[in-house]
Structures are given as structure tokens and as C-alpha cells.
Amino acid sequence: MRYDNGGDLLVAVLRELGIDTVFGIVSVHNLPLVEAVDRDLRFVPVRHEASAVNAADAYGRARGTLGCALTSTGTGAGNAAGSLIESLSAGSSVLHVTGQVESAFLGSGRGFIHETKDQLGMLTAVSAFAASVPDTERAGRILREAAHAALAAPGGPASVEWPIDLQYAAQSDTPAAIAARPVPAPTESELAAAGALLTRARRPLIWAGGGATGARDALSPLLEVTGAGLVTSNSGRGTVPEDHGRVIGNFATAPAVRALLADADLLLTVGTHFRSNETADYTLELPAAHIQIDVDEAALGRVYPVAHALHGDAAATLARLLPHARPSEPGWGDRVTAVRAEVRANLHDGIGPQAAICDAIRAALPREAVVARDVTIPSSSWGNRLLELYDPRDNVFPRGGGIGQGLGMGIGAALARPGAPTVVFAGDGGLAVHLGELLTLAQERPRLTLIVFNDGGYGVLRNMQDRYSERRSGVDLATPDFALLARACALPYLRISAAEQAKAVIGRAVASDGPTLVEVDLAALGPMKNPFTPPVRIPGQ
């Protein structure tokens, strides 16, 4: 097949992949690509390359597929690196296509405009796959290989750099099948040994991480047969709907769940990497009878010892374990249910007036709606735990913990699923990192409610300093007048300054057909009962 230029080829490949929306910034070094996408698909001109990758990342997460970002070479590709790190940390599927200087000058070190030293090396460091287009015959194959790599477990971004002279040139493309990576599976003897342990278990618990999100149909029957309680990581939320009576959720370090883990005679973990912030810096104790399932062989036994390590796809391996499952002992299921209720009630009480906001969001949203959460106190304390989610595609947040990515992610998710509302949590400090994306929000006008929790700075770090230090450093920030800011961006604005306002304000915003900025004045709202500090260990404290 012949294409007039690289942009036409890119559009054809994106259509093969089911991608209808691309996020990026136009440049002299990607102009043919942007022009073709804008003509034939939807091009969303975000205001920063990092946001392009964040939006493409969340577009893919919200659909359960692949997202695409277009950036420029040099500084533009460098700007995208932080968000590529997020995608790599999350194992999310992003196709990142960036420009490159003309082939004749590549690597010459002449200081050609937008040139950088070893751009491909930089992309390799922050991507699961990285390649350079060498000619006009292999561009299509490289794009497909990149997409295939991004979609294959354990996932991550795939970056392709494309010299500008080759983008303008006519392309020859002969689509060819790309060999699928073999899917690992445990041996029969490995499975039988793990199955015997499962059969003997009378007080089982299951821990589901991000690698379990595609295994609901296999995991749910296991819960029903065994009566096990389900703990999740933040990434595993929604694998089984969180209103299920045996879903304890993302509360592994809560005292009641620690006690439950201490009394369990089996822990089956599925696709979780036991991140430091979810295990109290690895001090959380797990049962010795531990079966771990993961498609990433390096994850098996990396953080906690395992009795049986099963290297394989989560859904297939769980289905093979199911015949070995037996009911738990009398009373175990009741205890799981009681712990589930206890941890939720304690957190609901502990967050004080913010509980009204949590309740109002859940009441206003339909059952399936994306909740994109930047790194901010409401997200870390209750948005990541108490606000119920029912589908893993609704669970969008920066898994690597980097601040400022929430709005870009929310825009991508909202445009991926325009038929449902999207809610974004952001702090005033995090929002300021990419404040320009308010203009993207105003321009594209998705059905998105941006809730800005305004505490005049970096509240998480402020609380840490108030607890461990004698003074504050770098945490108290100038904050804009959000009413004026929204007006300048032609965005509707609402404000919450008291708990009793939450239901009406959030209900009105979520019911809107377009974007709304809702400011939560945390000083006026009042404090939590217990100031939130992150689960980070301070050496010597």
C-alpha cells in the first residue's frame, strides 16, 4: 500500500488499532503527522507534552486499550519523559510518536533546531519499547510493533521517533502479522502444589493488584466458593465491584486488616507488586502460606517470600486453581464482612467534613464513570479507598505518585468515554503544575467536573513538616482566585465551603453536559479529625 506521506500512514495504523483521538502539540518536526490526524481523526492540542502522554495514557486505561500521543523532537520529547515514566510504572499502553531532525543531520551534533543528544537512548530509558524509523518502507511495521509491545503484558509505553524528511516522504507499507509473545503458564505440578495449599485453607484472603484487572470472571467465582476476603492495591480497585460484601479493598495497612492477615492461613496474591506506600514501606506482615500469581516473572518473590510462585496470566491461572477451592471455616466470611464495614466506617469518620464530598460524588455519578485522581490529600486519604469504584477502567490515577498529572489524565479519560461524566481530583498545588490544561479543558469541553481542593500549597508535605520538623519549607504557595481563573478560561465555576453544600454543588456539576470547575475551600470547610501524612518512613523518626 502506498501513502502520500507519513501522516496518512499513521492515520491508517491508528484506525487499525481502534484509536480515534490523539493528544499532542504541533511542531515543525511533526507537522505532517498532526495535519493528517487532525483531518481524519481527532487531534487534541494539549498545552504541554507531558499532558499529551498523560491524556493518551488515561484514554487507553478508560477504554481498556491503547492511547496515542504526538510530540516534537528534542525538548518536546524530553518534556514527555516524566509522563512516560508514569506509564512505565503503571504498565499502561501508550503509543508515543515523536519527531526527529532530518536524517542527513541525525547524530551530527551540529545543533540543528530541536536536536538533542541520543534522543533514542533517552526514550529507551523511559519506555518499554523504543525505535527509530529508518526509511519509508518500514515505518508501518515499526508503528505496529510498538503498539503490540505497549499492549503486551506487562505493558508500558512504546516510543517511535520519526525523522521529519521521512514524515513528508511517500510511504510504502505492507502490513504483516506480528508474532504474539508466548503467554507464560505454570506447570501442572506447580499448579497442583499450589492447589493443595488452597484446598487446605480455611481462612483465606486474596490480594488483587493491577495485574488482576482483566481477571474478574475468574476471580469472582473463587471468592464465592471460598468465602475469602479480597484486599486490593490501589491499582486493583474495581477488579471486583467494591460494593461486593467480601471486597475489603485498598485497606491492607489498616489495623483491622493487619489483624485479619495475621489470622489468615492462606494469602493468594494476583498481579500486585506490593508498592512501598501500600505495605507501610514493606513492614506489613503477610502469611507464610503465600501463593503469588504474576505474568511478570521478576515480580515473583521480589518483595515477599512465596510458598508457591505461579508465573502466568492471571485469569487463566485463577481458572485452573478454582477446582481446588473449598469453603472457608464457619465465621470467617462474617469476620471479613465486619472488617470491611469497620475500615470504611473508621475512615469515613476520620476525614471529617470531607466525608460529605465523598458521599456526594458517589451519589452524583452513575455506576460506571471515571474518577481521575491527582496526588492530593483527598485522593490519598479517601479517594483511593473510600469512594467506591466498580470497574478497573474507572480507576485512573498516577501510579508512580507524580504530582500534577490528574487533569491531563481526566481530559484523556473524558474524551475516551464521552457518554459518561468524568470527575477529576486535583489540589491547588498539583493543578498549578499544568495549569495550561485548563485551556485544553475549555477548548475541548468534555463532560468533566474538575474538583480543586484548595489548601494554599502542598498540603501533604506541609503536614509532614508540621509533624516532623520545626518549620515549613517550600509548601505554602500563592493560589489564584479560582473564580476569576475559571471566568478567564470560560469555564463554569462553583464553590464548596461547607459540608452541607457538597451534594447540591457536585450534583449540579456532574449533571452538566460540559466542564465545570468546583473549588473546595478547605480552610472554610474545616479540618479532618486526623491530619493526613503520607505512608513514607522518615529515617531516624
Secondary structure by P-SEA (a helix, b strand, c coil): cccccaaaaaaaaaaaacccbbbbccccccaaaaaaaaacccccccccaaaaaaaaaaaaaaacbbbbbbbbcaaaaaaaaaaaaaaaaacbbbbccccccccccccccccccccccaaaaaaaacccbbbbbcccccaaaaaaaaaaaaacccbbbbbbbbbccccccbbbbbbbbccccbbbbbcaaaaaaaaaaaaaccbbbbbbcccccccaaaaaaaaaaccbbbbbccccccccccccccccccccccaaaaaaaaaccbbbbccccccccccccccbbbbcbbbbbbcccccccccccccccccccaaaaaaaacccccccccaaaaaaaaaaaaaaaaaaaaaccaaaaaaaaaaacccbbbbbbcccccccccccccccccccccccccccccccaaaaaaaaaaaacccbbbbbbbccccccccccaaaaaaaaccbbbbbbbccccaaaaaaaaacccccccccbbbbcaaaaaaaaacbbbbbbccccaaaaaaaaaaaccbbbbbbbcccccccccbbbbcccccccc
